[in-house]
Amino acid sequence: MTTLLLTFGLFLVVILAMAVGYIFQKKAISGSCGGLGSIGVDKACDCPEPCDNRKKKMAKAEAKRKAQEAVWKENRIL
């Protein structure tokens, strides 16, 4: 049980040290190679036109947003 507690404590210390380092550096977290931004890709899918699945998801999200907006307008106190 002592080994488990010591290991847990060590992990907490390491996580705390990483958090403090991040706060003081005020630098964005990035991968070791800099991520997709370093090679000029702005998004994960660099397609000019979204695929059919993505279009469906976008349409569904837009419909949900419009439905929520209608509910908010209906419940708004003037």
Residue pairs with C-beta under 8 A, 6 or more apart in sequence:
22 29
30 37
36 42
36 43
36 44
45 54
50 58
